């Protein structure tokens, strides 16, 4: 009987001890949960440690410890700890949150160190990560704070003339406030710094209401105009003419372009680039207003030369060569499917001698004579020839030619020809 009583007392004592232990663990669990809710992570870890294996105390301890790592700036270790917890509570979202906090910290440090590139990169990455976690904890507030920091620094850089850094920061901010317009303003200002005045003017003109963009656009065009004048003074006539052309209706830019092309034509003639000189002459809107007309006596004396030259030109390019007619040579001058083209297709087989078919030269009518410089004239000539054949005649071939005539030797010769 005594032995049975002893066993009973021992069992009751164990139950009392066990009950006390459970109550202690339960209390520790509750303390830890309150500390966790208050974000007192070190206190929570200690309390969950005392709770041992009671309910989910061990998981809560790991969760609180991961938060302790995060708040201590050990973002990579914290992210790993949350990944280990899988789907426990909000652990699946917290690795991204850890990375966002990491990038936010890197951005702040880079701003303090004056490293604009890293500050913008990390700040933009943080904003992107926080935006992907919208409504999760304080992600929205942190994203806004990152944007504010980027915007403030971008504005400071812009005001300090650091347009490359400011442009990158405003671009990273996208549609935040007026960032898109300010990015354009910075990009245009950077182009101005780099000497690309025309491109800068175009960009400033796209945002006329942003800051002083309208005035800056005018200043950019003025800079381009002055640069074109400088290019012309240095003898770079083509670049100067292109710049004046691109200035459009700004001041007298088009008149300046024409006068620059005159210098270009004369410089090409002087260098022996005759064909290119004709091409540039043809670009002039009204060459007769820029070059003097040849006098009447000279025009009359050149008319005979032009008749002979136009005849030779048409013969060579229409295919009447030594009695052989080659449609392949004529083809560039035929209208596909036209009356003459159809006739040739029907009557003249390829690669055959056609003794009774071909073209006969009719006339060369000078339309204009311009004195380009002391030794060269330009003549615009309308030349005509007619096709003749067994069953058809009278179909005219017309060609307008611009001919560069070299008169330096006393006898005129064609230095270059440009079909128009």
C-alpha positions as CSV (number, residue, x, y, z in Angstrom):
1,X,0.0,0.0,0.0
2,X,2.8,2.4,0.9
3,X,4.5,1.6,-2.4
4,X,1.4,2.5,-4.3
5,X,1.1,5.8,-2.5
6,X,4.7,6.7,-3.3
7,X,4.2,6.1,-7.0
8,X,1.0,8.2,-6.9
9,X,2.8,11.1,-5.2
10,X,5.6,10.9,-7.7
11,X,3.2,11.0,-10.7
12,X,1.3,14.0,-9.2
13,X,4.6,15.9,-8.6
14,X,5.6,15.3,-12.2
15,X,2.3,16.5,-13.5
16,X,2.6,19.7,-11.4
17,X,6.2,20.3,-12.7
18,X,5.0,19.6,-16.3
19,X,2.1,22.0,-15.9
20,X,4.3,24.7,-14.6
21,X,6.8,24.2,-17.5
22,X,4.0,24.5,-20.0
23,X,2.6,27.6,-18.4
24,X,6.1,29.2,-18.6
25,X,6.5,28.3,-22.2
26,X,3.1,29.6,-23.0
27,X,3.9,32.9,-21.3
28,X,7.2,33.1,-23.1
29,X,5.4,32.5,-26.4
30,X,3.0,35.3,-25.7
31,X,5.8,37.7,-24.7
32,X,7.7,36.9,-27.9
33,X,4.6,37.5,-30.0
34,X,4.0,40.9,-28.4
35,X,7.7,41.8,-29.0
36,X,7.5,40.6,-32.6
37,X,4.4,42.7,-33.2
38,X,6.2,45.7,-31.7
39,X,9.2,44.9,-34.0
40,X,11.4,44.3,-30.9
41,X,13.1,41.5,-32.7
42,X,16.0,40.8,-30.2
43,X,13.4,40.5,-27.4
44,X,11.2,38.3,-29.5
45,X,14.1,35.9,-30.3
46,X,15.0,35.7,-26.6
47,X,11.4,35.0,-25.6
48,X,10.9,32.3,-28.3
49,X,14.1,30.7,-27.2
50,X,12.5,30.3,-23.7
51,X,9.3,28.9,-25.2
52,X,11.3,26.0,-26.7
53,X,9.3,23.7,-28.8
54,X,5.9,25.0,-27.6
55,X,3.5,25.3,-30.5
56,X,5.3,27.2,-33.3
57,X,7.8,28.9,-31.1
58,X,10.8,27.5,-33.0
59,X,9.5,28.8,-36.4
60,X,8.7,32.2,-34.8
61,X,12.2,32.3,-33.4
62,X,13.7,31.8,-36.9
63,X,11.3,34.3,-38.4
64,X,12.2,37.0,-35.7
65,X,15.9,36.2,-36.1
66,X,15.6,36.8,-39.9
67,X,14.0,40.2,-39.2
68,X,16.8,40.9,-36.7
69,X,19.3,40.3,-39.6
70,X,17.3,42.5,-41.9
71,X,17.1,45.4,-39.5
72,X,20.8,45.0,-38.9
73,X,21.6,45.6,-42.5
74,X,22.6,42.0,-43.2
75,X,20.2,41.8,-46.2
76,X,21.6,38.8,-48.0
77,X,21.6,36.7,-44.8
78,X,18.1,37.8,-44.0
79,X,16.9,36.9,-47.5
80,X,18.4,33.4,-47.1
81,X,16.7,33.0,-43.7
82,X,13.3,34.0,-45.1
83,X,13.7,31.7,-48.1
84,X,14.4,28.8,-45.6
85,X,11.1,29.5,-44.0
86,X,9.2,29.0,-47.3
87,X,5.6,30.1,-47.1
88,X,5.6,30.7,-43.3
89,X,3.7,33.9,-42.6
90,X,4.9,36.4,-45.3
91,X,8.3,34.9,-45.7
92,X,7.8,34.3,-49.5
93,X,7.7,38.0,-50.1
94,X,10.5,39.1,-47.8
95,X,13.5,38.1,-49.9
96,X,12.4,40.7,-52.5
97,X,11.8,43.2,-49.7
98,X,15.4,42.5,-48.4
99,X,16.8,43.2,-51.8
100,X,14.8,46.4,-52.1
101,X,16.1,47.5,-48.7
102,X,19.7,46.6,-49.8
103,X,19.4,48.7,-53.0
104,X,17.9,51.5,-51.1
105,X,20.8,51.6,-48.7
106,X,23.3,51.3,-51.6
107,X,21.6,54.3,-53.3
108,X,21.7,56.4,-50.2
109,X,25.4,55.6,-49.7
110,X,26.2,56.4,-53.3
111,X,24.4,59.7,-53.1
112,X,26.5,60.6,-50.0
113,X,29.7,59.5,-51.8
114,X,28.9,61.5,-54.9
115,X,28.7,58.4,-57.1
116,X,25.8,59.5,-59.4
117,X,25.8,56.4,-61.6
118,X,25.5,54.0,-58.7
119,X,23.0,56.2,-56.9
120,X,20.7,56.3,-59.9
121,X,21.1,52.6,-60.6
122,X,20.5,51.4,-57.1
123,X,17.7,53.9,-56.5
124,X,15.8,52.9,-59.6
125,X,16.2,49.2,-58.7
126,X,14.9,49.8,-55.2
127,X,11.8,51.7,-56.7
128,X,11.2,48.8,-59.1
129,X,11.3,46.2,-56.3
130,X,9.2,48.2,-53.9
131,X,6.6,48.8,-56.7
132,X,6.4,45.1,-57.3
133,X,5.6,44.7,-53.5
134,X,2.9,47.4,-53.6
135,X,0.7,47.3,-50.4
136,X,3.2,45.0,-48.7
137,X,4.2,46.5,-45.3
138,X,5.9,49.9,-45.9
139,X,6.9,49.2,-49.6
140,X,4.8,52.0,-51.0
141,X,6.2,54.6,-48.6
142,X,9.7,53.5,-49.2
143,X,9.2,53.6,-52.9
144,X,8.0,57.2,-52.6
145,X,11.0,58.1,-50.4
146,X,13.4,56.6,-53.0
147,X,11.7,58.6,-55.8
148,X,11.8,61.8,-53.7
149,X,15.5,61.3,-53.1
150,X,16.2,60.6,-56.8
151,X,14.1,63.6,-57.8
152,X,15.8,66.0,-55.3
153,X,19.3,65.0,-56.4
154,X,18.4,65.1,-60.1
155,X,17.2,68.6,-59.6
156,X,20.4,69.6,-57.8
157,X,22.5,68.0,-60.6
158,X,20.5,69.8,-63.2
159,X,20.9,73.2,-61.5
160,X,24.6,72.5,-61.2
161,X,25.0,71.8,-64.9
162,X,25.5,68.0,-64.4
163,X,23.0,67.2,-67.2
164,X,24.2,63.7,-67.9
165,X,23.6,62.5,-64.3
166,X,20.4,64.5,-64.0
167,X,19.1,63.1,-67.3
168,X,19.7,59.5,-66.2
169,X,18.0,60.1,-62.8
170,X,14.9,61.8,-64.4
171,X,14.7,59.0,-67.0
172,X,14.7,56.4,-64.2
173,X,11.8,58.2,-62.5
174,X,9.6,57.8,-65.6
175,X,6.3,59.6,-65.1
176,X,7.0,60.7,-61.5
177,X,5.9,64.4,-61.2
178,X,7.4,66.3,-64.2
179,X,10.4,64.0,-64.6
180,X,9.8,63.1,-68.2
181,X,9.8,66.8,-69.3
182,X,12.9,67.5,-67.1
183,X,14.7,64.6,-68.6
184,X,14.1,66.0,-72.1
185,X,15.4,69.4,-70.8
186,X,18.5,67.8,-69.4
187,X,19.1,65.8,-72.6
188,X,18.8,68.9,-74.7
189,X,21.1,70.8,-72.4
190,X,23.7,68.0,-72.6
191,X,23.5,68.1,-76.4
192,X,24.2,71.9,-76.1
193,X,27.2,71.1,-74.0
194,X,28.5,68.6,-76.5
195,X,28.1,71.1,-79.4
196,X,25.1,69.4,-81.0
197,X,23.1,72.7,-81.2
198,X,20.6,71.7,-83.9
199,X,19.6,68.5,-82.2
200,X,19.4,70.4,-78.9
201,X,17.1,73.0,-80.5
202,X,14.8,70.3,-81.8
203,X,14.5,68.7,-78.3
204,X,14.0,72.1,-76.6
205,X,11.2,72.9,-79.1
206,X,9.3,69.8,-78.0
207,X,8.9,71.1,-74.5
208,X,8.4,74.9,-75.0
209,X,6.7,75.3,-71.6
210,X,9.4,73.6,-69.5
211,X,11.6,76.1,-67.6
212,X,13.3,78.3,-70.2
213,X,13.2,75.8,-73.1
214,X,11.8,78.3,-75.6
215,X,14.8,80.7,-75.0
216,X,17.2,77.8,-75.0
217,X,15.9,76.6,-78.3
218,X,16.5,80.0,-79.8
219,X,20.0,80.1,-78.3
220,X,20.7,76.6,-79.7
221,X,19.7,77.7,-83.2
222,X,21.9,80.8,-82.8
223,X,24.8,78.6,-81.8
224,X,24.2,76.4,-84.8
225,X,24.1,79.5,-87.1
226,X,27.4,80.8,-85.7
227,X,29.0,77.4,-86.1
228,X,27.8,77.2,-89.7
229,X,29.5,80.6,-90.3
230,X,32.7,79.3,-88.7
231,X,32.6,76.2,-90.8
232,X,32.3,78.3,-93.9
233,X,35.2,80.5,-92.9
234,X,37.3,77.4,-92.4
235,X,36.4,76.2,-95.9
236,X,34.2,73.3,-94.8
237,X,31.4,74.4,-97.2
238,X,29.5,71.2,-97.3
239,X,29.1,71.0,-93.5
240,X,28.2,74.7,-93.4
241,X,25.6,74.3,-96.1
242,X,24.1,71.2,-94.4
243,X,23.8,73.2,-91.1
244,X,22.2,76.2,-92.8
245,X,19.8,73.8,-94.5
246,X,18.8,72.1,-91.2
247,X,18.2,75.5,-89.6
248,X,15.1,75.9,-91.9
249,X,13.5,79.3,-91.6
250,X,15.7,80.6,-88.9
251,X,16.8,84.1,-89.8
252,X,18.4,84.1,-93.3
253,X,19.7,80.5,-93.1
254,X,18.5,79.4,-96.5
255,X,20.1,82.4,-98.2
256,X,23.3,81.6,-96.4
257,X,23.0,78.0,-97.5
258,X,22.7,79.1,-101.2
259,X,25.7,81.4,-100.9
260,X,27.7,78.7,-99.2
261,X,26.8,76.2,-102.0
262,X,28.1,78.8,-104.5
263,X,31.4,78.7,-102.7
264,X,31.2,74.9,-102.6
265,X,30.6,74.7,-106.4
266,X,33.6,76.9,-107.1
267,X,35.8,75.0,-104.7
268,X,34.9,71.7,-106.4
269,X,35.6,73.2,-109.8
270,X,39.0,74.4,-108.6
271,X,39.8,71.0,-107.3
272,X,38.7,69.3,-110.5
273,X,35.7,67.6,-109.0
274,X,33.5,68.6,-112.0
275,X,30.7,66.0,-111.7
276,X,30.2,66.8,-108.0
277,X,30.2,70.5,-108.8
278,X,27.2,70.0,-111.2
279,X,25.4,68.0,-108.6
280,X,25.8,70.7,-106.0
281,X,24.8,73.3,-108.6
282,X,21.6,71.4,-109.2
283,X,20.7,71.6,-105.5
284,X,20.5,75.4,-105.6
285,X,16.9,76.7,-105.6
286,X,17.6,79.5,-108.0
287,X,21.1,79.4,-109.4
288,X,20.5,82.2,-111.8
289,X,20.1,84.6,-108.9
290,X,23.5,83.5,-107.5
291,X,25.6,83.2,-110.7
292,X,25.8,85.8,-113.5
293,X,24.4,84.9,-116.9
294,X,26.9,84.5,-119.7
295,X,26.9,87.4,-122.1
296,X,25.0,87.1,-125.4
297,X,28.0,86.8,-127.6
298,X,29.4,83.9,-125.6
299,X,26.1,82.2,-125.5
300,X,25.8,82.4,-129.3
301,X,29.3,81.0,-129.8
302,X,28.5,78.1,-127.5
303,X,25.3,77.1,-129.1
304,X,27.0,75.4,-132.0
305,X,29.2,73.4,-129.5
306,X,26.1,72.4,-127.6
307,X,24.3,71.2,-130.8
308,X,27.3,68.9,-131.5
309,X,27.7,67.7,-128.0
310,X,24.0,67.0,-127.4
311,X,23.9,65.0,-130.6
312,X,26.9,62.9,-129.5
313,X,25.4,62.5,-126.0
314,X,22.0,61.3,-127.3
315,X,23.6,59.0,-129.8
316,X,25.8,57.4,-127.1
317,X,23.1,57.0,-124.6
318,X,20.2,56.1,-126.9
319,X,22.1,53.2,-128.4
320,X,22.8,54.3,-132.0
321,X,26.4,53.4,-132.0
322,X,28.2,52.5,-135.3
323,X,24.9,51.4,-136.9
324,X,24.1,49.0,-134.1
325,X,21.0,49.6,-132.0
326,X,21.0,48.2,-128.5
327,X,17.8,48.3,-126.6
328,X,19.6,47.6,-123.4
329,X,21.4,51.0,-123.6
330,X,18.2,52.8,-124.5
331,X,16.1,51.1,-121.7
332,X,16.9,53.6,-118.9
333,X,15.4,56.3,-121.1
334,X,12.2,54.5,-122.0
335,X,8.9,54.7,-120.2
336,X,8.0,51.0,-119.4
337,X,4.9,50.0,-121.3
338,X,4.9,53.2,-123.3
339,X,4.3,53.5,-127.0
340,X,7.9,53.5,-128.0
341,X,8.8,50.7,-125.6
342,X,6.1,48.5,-127.0
343,X,7.3,49.3,-130.6
344,X,10.8,48.3,-129.8
345,X,9.7,45.2,-128.0
346,X,7.8,44.2,-131.2
347,X,10.2,45.2,-133.9
348,X,13.7,45.0,-132.6
349,X,14.9,41.6,-131.3
350,X,17.8,41.8,-128.8
351,X,21.3,41.7,-130.1
352,X,20.3,42.2,-133.7
353,X,21.6,44.7,-136.2
354,X,18.9,47.2,-137.1
355,X,20.1,49.2,-140.0
356,X,16.8,51.0,-140.7
357,X,15.9,51.6,-137.1
358,X,17.2,54.1,-134.5
359,X,17.2,57.7,-133.5
360,X,17.8,60.9,-135.5
361,X,19.0,64.0,-133.6
362,X,16.7,67.0,-134.0
363,X,17.9,70.0,-131.8
364,X,19.5,71.2,-128.7
365,X,17.9,74.3,-127.2
366,X,19.9,76.1,-124.5
367,X,17.7,77.1,-121.6
368,X,20.3,78.9,-119.5
369,X,24.0,79.9,-119.4
370,X,25.6,80.7,-116.1
371,X,29.2,81.9,-115.6
372,X,30.4,79.9,-112.6
373,X,33.9,81.3,-112.5
374,X,36.5,82.7,-114.9
375,X,37.0,79.4,-116.8
376,X,33.8,77.5,-116.5
377,X,30.2,78.0,-117.5
378,X,27.1,75.8,-116.9
379,X,24.6,75.3,-119.6
380,X,21.1,73.8,-119.2
381,X,20.1,72.3,-122.5
382,X,16.9,70.7,-123.8
383,X,17.8,68.1,-126.4
384,X,15.4,66.1,-128.6
385,X,15.7,63.2,-131.0
386,X,13.1,61.1,-132.9
387,X,12.8,57.4,-133.4
388,X,12.5,56.2,-136.9
389,X,11.6,52.8,-138.2
390,X,9.8,50.9,-141.0
391,X,6.4,51.4,-139.6
392,X,6.7,54.3,-137.2
393,X,8.4,57.7,-137.0
394,X,8.1,61.0,-135.1
395,X,8.2,59.8,-131.5
396,X,10.4,62.2,-129.8
397,X,13.0,61.4,-127.1
398,X,13.6,64.4,-124.8
399,X,16.5,64.9,-122.4
400,X,17.4,67.9,-120.3
401,X,21.1,68.1,-119.6
402,X,23.2,70.3,-117.4
403,X,26.7,70.6,-119.0
404,X,29.8,72.1,-117.3
405,X,31.7,73.8,-120.1
406,X,35.5,74.4,-119.8
407,X,36.5,77.5,-121.8
408,X,40.0,78.0,-120.4
409,X,41.8,76.8,-123.6
410,X,39.7,78.9,-125.9
411,X,37.9,75.9,-127.4
412,X,34.9,74.8,-125.3
413,X,34.8,71.2,-124.0
414,X,32.4,69.4,-121.8
415,X,34.0,68.8,-118.4
416,X,30.9,67.0,-116.9
417,X,27.3,66.3,-117.8
418,X,24.3,65.8,-115.4
419,X,21.0,64.5,-116.9
420,X,18.2,66.2,-115.1
